[in-house]
């Protein structure tokens, strides 16, 4: 991990702010993802984890702050922009729109068209191809053990991963670093080898603070 931290972050957020009326979901939040790492993001319900990821992946536009990718400032207007830049979000429910099928959710915004005239001119969707692909991918996924193996496989190919989870055993098993989010901002980043799961839960709930960290009243 030391070698990774000597490199520049591949994805970085600085002073990110996002407000919804009187509610501040992100409060001058910082974030770094380094090449080749698995970074877990944990926090209590309502801490702002989802808003952070949405701000990094184009689903919401921050009110303040900046996001940089490979050292270059980026401003995503939509998840499609982020996807084109190499950032993809996989939701735990596999359903961004519960009213749609699994295949429709999986191909939302990048639907497959039928080959030839039917697809290029009449713009008809190739539903059988999408359903076949979705069925094959779901068959690859077994219980949660297979998901962890999949995360490791992706990292082994050199792709850094952000893992948002409430499952502390999984977090401590696969994460290289753990970003602890509290009250709309990053409280700290810890090495899972140096802390226990109880420590991490205490930090994210405010039961205790990491050494050297003070929290605004």
Secondary structure, DSSP 8 states (H G I E B T S, - for coil): -HHHHHS-EEEEEEEEEEEETTEEEEEEEEEEEETT-EEEEEE-TTSSHHHHHHHHTTSS--SEEEEEETTEEE--SSHHHHHHTT-----TTS-SSTTS-HHHHHTTTS--B-STHHHHTS--B-HHHHHHHHHHHHHH--SHHHHHHHHHHHHHTT--EEEE-S-HHHHHHH-SEEEEEETTEEEEEE-TTTS-HHHHHHHHHTSS--TT-----
